[in-house]
Amino acid sequence: MKKIKRLFTIRTKFEAFLAIYALGLGAATRGVHYLEQYPGFGGKLLFLACCSAVMIVGGLMIDGVELKRTYGE
């Protein structure tokens, strides 16, 4: 189980940035779908919600990597 767990653990900032990039691509794609489904202000608001969620999670991921490095596991 430890070997499998290691595959899904983000240990460096570079890995965090790769994960954030992938989340950002997915959120932007989902936002485009929202713009097509809900034209106007509602679609733009949902698009903004998707992108801002990635920004919040990205910051937490980077902070988590720093905390893990500082305090250990």
Stockholm file with secondary structure:
# STOCKHOLM 1.0

chainA/1-73         MKKIKRLFTIRTKFEAFLAIYALGLGAATRGVHYLEQYPGFGGKLLFLACCSAVMIVGGLMIDGVELKRTYGE
#=GR chainA/1-73 SS CHHHHHHTCCCSHHHHHHHHHHHHHHHHHHHHHHHHHSTTHHHHHHHHHHHHHHHHHHHHHHHHHHHHHHHCC
#=GC SS_cons        CHHHHHHTCCCSHHHHHHHHHHHHHHHHHHHHHHHHHSTTHHHHHHHHHHHHHHHHHHHHHHHHHHHHHHHCC
//
